[in-house]
Amino acid sequence: MNDYEIREAFCNNIVDTYSDKFRIIDELVIGKARADIVIVTDYLTGYEIKGDTDSYVRLPGQIKEYDSYFQQNYLVVGENHIKSSEKHIPPYWGIIYISKSVNSVQIETIRESKPSPKFNQKKQLRLLWRKELANILKCNQLQKCHGKNKAYIAKYLFENVQLNILQKQICEELFERDWTLL
């Protein structure tokens, strides 16, 4: 299966699986990489897709970025990568295998993901737009940061809002974002 086929099957499965509030983000830039799929719930989960003809050349750099931006991560693979996938990712990453037969697609979780020990909420704040950061300032009744850049505002929020509250607010902003503006 190629990247597009895996992505389509995986996203259809997510829509059928999740009963709570969630959002699927396709192709999100994270630092020096691009996350294939991100699922927003109460936290962010990254999914890196490796189609049957893809290589692992860029994966070490992708892992570094995924680990710092997302609380959990999965490698989603087709048949050609199922045997080799485990040796290319950290033990806390999950593995999802997608295969296709004549009439159906099968999705199997080979290994569940564990929390990323390298997750960095300051980096996750970088995913937000200036307006979204301003919304979080307002929600927490913090001073406006006129003339300050996003990095300053993110640092200010990180230092002045409880992490569990900040996490909820980051996810809420990503839920509410108008993704058609990209």
Secondary structure, 3 states (H helix, E strand, C coil): CCHHHHHHHHHHHHHHHCCCCCEEEEEEEECCEEEEEEEECCCEEEEEEECCCCCCCCHHHHHHHHHHHCCEEEEEECHHHCCCHHHHCCCCCEEEEEEECCCCEEEEEEECCCCCCCCCHHHHHCCCCHHHHHHHHHHCCCCCCCCCCHHHHHHHHHHHCCHHHHHHHHHHHHHHCCHHHC
